Amino acid sequence: MTLPVVAIFLAKPGEEEKLEALFRGAIPITLKEEGCISYQLNRDLDEPRRFIWTEEWQSREHLDKHAAAPHIAAILEKIPELVEHAEVIPLHKVDGGAA
């Protein structure tokens, strides 16, 4: 079974556009990674500082490789200056379609 993931980031006030640009840069590279099924950046309609990634990976091992990839490491270096709160939640798929 595949591994869905939800990652939630709350941008610091005034840093929303910088964070969005940083995140957008990861999408083309990540979509080409082995094991990536889907990788979508979303922005909360009611709280525009909140960014929500919805992802699906073939396995936990693929997610771990992604988390260690150079383009993700570069993003993680910049997170403290742009993000107030972050949470990454790997999920156990119970039933239904794609994440």
C-alpha positions as MATLAB code, in Angstrom:
seq = 'MTLPVVAIFLAKPGEEEKLEALFRGAIPITLKEEGCISYQLNRDLDEPRRFIWTEEWQSREHLDKHAAAPHIAAILEKIPELVEHAEVIPLHKVDGGAA';
ca = [
       0.000    0.000    0.000;
       1.184    3.555   -0.714;
       2.085    6.209    1.859;
       0.016    9.415    1.919;
       1.555   12.442    3.641;
       0.187   15.790    4.754;
       2.633   18.569    5.589;
       1.387   21.838    7.098;
       3.432   25.033    7.258;
       2.307   28.340    8.759;
       4.299   31.210    7.276;
       5.486   34.026    9.482;
       3.458   37.200    8.835;
       4.702   38.900    5.671;
       6.704   35.865    4.507;
       3.889   34.127    2.601;
       5.052   34.977   -0.908;
       8.689   34.067   -0.209;
       7.594   30.728    1.238;
       5.307   29.994   -1.701;
       8.095   30.736   -4.190;
      10.496   28.518   -2.240;
       7.986   25.664   -2.142;
       7.045   25.997   -5.823;
      10.683   25.450   -6.742;
      10.606   21.948   -5.249;
       7.645   20.693   -7.268;
       9.229   19.916  -10.678;
      12.212   18.142   -9.099;
      10.138   16.154   -6.628;
       7.620   14.980   -9.230;
      10.550   13.302  -11.038;
      11.776   11.495   -7.917;
      11.532    7.726   -7.799;
       8.497    6.696   -5.779;
       6.636   10.009   -6.021;
       2.998    9.373   -6.947;
       1.659   12.864   -6.236;
       3.049   16.078   -4.766;
       0.694   19.022   -4.514;
       1.078   22.398   -2.835;
      -2.118   23.952   -1.476;
      -2.900   27.210    0.283;
      -5.653   27.539    2.859;
      -8.509   29.722    1.567;
      -9.369   31.026    5.041;
      -5.810   31.355    6.382;
      -3.488   32.401    3.523;
      -0.417   31.987    5.741;
      -1.105   28.221    5.898;
       0.417   26.012    3.190;
      -0.588   22.368    2.994;
       1.265   19.757    0.996;
      -0.646   16.640    0.012;
       1.697   13.915   -1.133;
       1.660   10.233   -1.913;
       4.718    7.986   -2.053;
       5.183    4.365   -3.049;
       6.773    3.594    0.348;
       8.236    5.048    3.538;
      11.678    4.442    2.065;
      10.833    6.688   -0.904;
       9.595    9.403    1.462;
      12.784    9.123    3.518;
      14.917    9.487    0.354;
      12.877   12.548   -0.591;
      13.348   14.080    2.860;
      17.125   13.665    2.494;
      17.307   15.003   -1.084;
      19.520   18.075   -1.669;
      16.646   20.266   -2.901;
      14.664   19.506    0.280;
      17.709   20.101    2.494;
      18.092   23.533    0.860;
      14.465   24.348    1.661;
      14.783   23.139    5.252;
      17.719   25.520    5.791;
      15.440   28.476    4.975;
      12.384   27.269    6.916;
      13.318   28.874   10.289;
      13.339   32.386    8.818;
      10.029   31.942    6.956;
       7.896   29.542    9.020;
       6.184   29.953   12.373;
       5.005   26.328   12.674;
       5.541   23.137   10.666;
       4.159   19.617   10.877;
       4.734   16.618    8.588;
       2.267   13.759    9.031;
       2.844   10.387    7.338;
      -0.458    8.524    7.174;
      -1.675    4.961    7.022;
      -4.091    4.703    4.114;
      -7.241    2.958    5.277;
      -9.454    3.034    2.171;
     -10.413    5.131   -0.850;
      -8.718    6.636   -3.873;
      -5.540    8.614   -4.402;
      -4.480   11.171   -1.813;
];
